[in-house]
């Protein structure tokens, strides 16, 4: 028999019971992550274009480009419905980014992470991200190999 906590969690997920997060003193209700919203978040995460072999200046540039991802994820989780996301997403993530501290955003994401048990979701995103890096590396290796083959074909036999 399952513990009372597990039964309560199962009931909350099955009945889509909202939970609250607090950003900048304002309380927002979040619900279980729907597939459309999860797809938007996964697309957002995979578009950040990480480069593990970047030097310090390139890494700082990547960090500057990706510093809005947490506020965008919060906005998607708060809005949750496709029509709300289409109407209010651009405004809400900018408001969160400008008015909230990184600590508040982290606490909100932690509440969502614990409430929805998103560990499997983010683990899948990490795996997809690693596959993209592997694909880029393989493409670079194939290009080098092709270039070497073309060079060997062009060089005259001695």
Kinemage of the C-alpha trace (Angstrom):
@kinemage 1
@onewidth
@group {chain A} dominant
@subgroup {mainchain}
@vectorlist {calphas} color= white
{ca unk a 1} P 0.000 0.000 0.000
{ca unk a 2} L 1.274 3.444 -0.929
{ca unk a 3} L 2.111 6.038 1.688
{ca unk a 4} L -0.302 8.915 2.321
{ca unk a 5} L 2.111 11.393 0.672
{ca unk a 6} L 2.202 9.340 -2.528
{ca unk a 7} L -1.582 8.961 -2.528
{ca unk a 8} L -2.014 12.715 -2.031
{ca unk a 9} L 0.448 13.454 -4.864
{ca unk a 10} L -1.398 11.034 -7.157
{ca unk a 11} L -4.723 12.691 -6.296
{ca unk a 12} L -3.301 16.177 -6.949
{ca unk a 13} L -1.926 15.152 -10.342
{ca unk a 14} L -5.090 13.287 -11.359
{ca unk a 15} L -7.376 16.191 -10.390
{ca unk a 16} L -5.000 18.941 -11.564
{ca unk a 17} L -4.902 20.624 -8.149
{ca unk a 18} L -3.040 23.958 -8.369
{ca unk a 19} L -0.097 24.886 -6.162
{ca unk a 20} L 1.331 28.329 -5.486
{ca unk a 21} L 4.647 29.949 -6.277
{ca unk a 22} L 5.676 33.415 -5.142
{ca unk a 23} L 7.542 35.860 -7.359
{ca unk a 24} L 8.261 39.403 -6.209
{ca unk a 25} L 5.661 39.128 -3.446
{ca unk a 26} L 2.888 38.092 -5.837
{ca unk a 27} L 1.416 34.596 -5.680
{ca unk a 28} L 0.790 32.654 -8.875
{ca unk a 29} L -1.056 29.367 -9.266
{ca unk a 30} L 0.634 26.629 -11.253
{ca unk a 31} L -0.779 23.325 -12.341
{ca unk a 32} L 0.520 20.040 -13.652
{ca unk a 33} L 2.630 20.628 -16.766
{ca unk a 34} L 0.668 19.927 -19.951
{ca unk a 35} L 2.304 18.417 -23.031
{ca unk a 36} L 2.128 21.602 -25.104
{ca unk a 37} L 3.781 23.632 -22.341
{ca unk a 38} L 6.381 20.925 -21.750
{ca unk a 39} L 7.191 20.965 -25.469
{ca unk a 40} L 7.668 24.749 -25.372
{ca unk a 41} L 9.989 24.447 -22.382
{ca unk a 42} L 11.985 21.637 -23.974
{ca unk a 43} L 12.334 23.661 -27.194
{ca unk a 44} L 13.495 26.660 -25.168
{ca unk a 45} L 16.090 24.607 -23.313
{ca unk a 46} L 17.466 22.912 -26.419
{ca unk a 47} L 17.784 26.238 -28.274
{ca unk a 48} L 20.357 27.617 -25.842
{ca unk a 49} L 23.248 26.230 -27.936
{ca unk a 50} L 25.824 25.192 -25.316
{ca unk a 51} L 29.468 24.906 -26.292
{ca unk a 52} L 31.562 22.929 -23.775
{ca unk a 53} L 34.785 23.748 -25.642
{ca unk a 54} L 34.284 27.530 -25.562
{ca unk a 55} L 36.926 29.821 -24.129
{ca unk a 56} L 36.120 32.301 -21.353
{ca unk a 57} L 34.921 35.148 -23.594
{ca unk a 58} L 32.663 32.840 -25.625
{ca unk a 59} L 31.314 31.270 -22.417
{ca unk a 60} L 30.455 34.718 -21.026
{ca unk a 61} L 28.707 35.593 -24.282
{ca unk a 62} L 26.680 32.332 -24.107
{ca unk a 63} L 25.773 33.039 -20.474
{ca unk a 64} L 24.600 36.552 -21.411
{ca unk a 65} L 22.422 35.101 -24.177
{ca unk a 66} L 20.926 32.453 -21.881
{ca unk a 67} L 20.251 34.492 -18.738
{ca unk a 68} L 16.550 34.833 -19.584
{ca unk a 69} L 15.820 31.102 -19.758
{ca unk a 70} L 14.777 30.773 -16.098
{ca unk a 71} L 12.302 33.665 -16.316
{ca unk a 72} L 10.926 32.282 -19.595
{ca unk a 73} L 10.414 28.851 -17.996
{ca unk a 74} L 8.644 30.452 -15.018
{ca unk a 75} L 6.338 32.367 -17.353
{ca unk a 76} L 5.505 29.209 -19.302
{ca unk a 77} L 4.763 27.296 -16.111
{ca unk a 78} L 2.547 30.074 -14.747
{ca unk a 79} L 0.579 30.637 -17.951
{ca unk a 80} L 0.370 26.906 -18.846
{ca unk a 81} L -2.497 27.106 -21.376
{ca unk a 82} L -1.654 27.604 -25.093
{ca unk a 83} L -3.922 30.617 -25.538
{ca unk a 84} L -2.556 32.318 -22.407
{ca unk a 85} L 0.995 31.646 -23.552
{ca unk a 86} L 0.299 33.107 -26.986
{ca unk a 87} L -1.267 36.238 -25.496
{ca unk a 88} L 0.768 37.000 -22.359
{ca unk a 89} L 4.079 35.094 -22.556
{ca unk a 90} L 6.194 37.927 -24.000
{ca unk a 91} L 5.021 40.363 -21.345
{ca unk a 92} L 5.164 38.026 -18.354
{ca unk a 93} L 8.687 36.668 -18.864
{ca unk a 94} L 10.037 40.202 -19.306
{ca unk a 95} L 8.215 41.325 -16.158
{ca unk a 96} L 9.642 38.374 -14.222
{ca unk a 97} L 13.125 39.027 -15.627
{ca unk a 98} L 13.056 42.738 -14.719
{ca unk a 99} L 11.346 42.613 -11.325
{ca unk a 100} L 12.440 39.341 -9.722
{ca unk a 101} L 15.780 38.402 -8.277
{ca unk a 102} L 17.589 35.244 -9.286
{ca unk a 103} L 16.909 33.805 -5.832
{ca unk a 104} L 13.130 34.273 -6.190
{ca unk a 105} L 13.166 32.640 -9.621
{ca unk a 106} L 15.234 29.752 -8.272
{ca unk a 107} L 12.840 29.255 -5.355
{ca unk a 108} L 9.841 29.297 -7.716
{ca unk a 109} L 11.463 26.765 -10.029
{ca unk a 110} L 12.331 24.604 -7.020
{ca unk a 111} L 8.692 24.619 -5.871
{ca unk a 112} L 7.551 23.633 -9.368
{ca unk a 113} L 10.278 20.988 -9.618
{ca unk a 114} L 9.299 19.416 -6.289
{ca unk a 115} L 5.556 19.686 -6.859
{ca unk a 116} L 5.552 18.181 -10.330
{ca unk a 117} L 8.484 15.809 -9.988
{ca unk a 118} L 10.120 17.148 -13.125
{ca unk a 119} L 13.378 15.299 -12.617
{ca unk a 120} L 12.576 12.902 -15.468
{ca unk a 121} L 11.681 15.839 -17.727
{ca unk a 122} L 14.926 17.739 -17.113
{ca unk a 123} L 16.943 14.540 -17.327
{ca unk a 124} L 15.474 13.985 -20.802
{ca unk a 125} L 16.425 17.556 -21.733
{ca unk a 126} L 19.996 16.919 -20.598
{ca unk a 127} L 20.136 13.755 -22.702
{ca unk a 128} L 18.777 15.592 -25.758
{ca unk a 129} L 21.323 18.338 -25.184
{ca unk a 130} L 24.149 15.806 -24.989
{ca unk a 131} L 22.946 14.164 -28.210
{ca unk a 132} L 23.078 17.559 -29.943
{ca unk a 133} L 26.665 18.064 -28.752
{ca unk a 134} L 27.587 14.564 -29.936
{ca unk a 135} L 25.963 15.233 -33.305
{ca unk a 136} L 27.986 18.447 -33.709
{ca unk a 137} L 31.209 16.636 -32.805
{ca unk a 138} L 30.465 13.832 -35.259
{ca unk a 139} L 29.703 16.352 -37.991
{ca unk a 140} L 33.038 18.104 -37.351
{ca unk a 141} L 34.858 14.766 -37.461
{ca unk a 142} L 33.110 13.813 -40.711
{ca unk a 143} L 34.046 17.157 -42.259
{ca unk a 144} L 37.699 16.710 -41.264
{ca unk a 145} L 37.695 13.177 -42.645
{ca unk a 146} L 36.064 14.292 -45.906
{ca unk a 147} L 38.520 17.163 -46.224
{ca unk a 148} L 41.449 14.779 -45.712
{ca unk a 149} L 40.049 12.392 -48.345
{ca unk a 150} L 39.632 15.232 -50.840
{ca unk a 151} L 43.158 16.450 -50.167
{ca unk a 152} L 44.557 12.971 -50.749
{ca unk a 153} L 42.638 12.686 -54.036
{ca unk a 154} L 43.941 16.049 -55.258
{ca unk a 155} L 47.594 15.475 -54.449
{ca unk a 156} L 49.495 13.940 -57.375
{ca unk a 157} L 51.110 10.574 -56.943
{ca unk a 158} L 54.907 10.765 -56.596
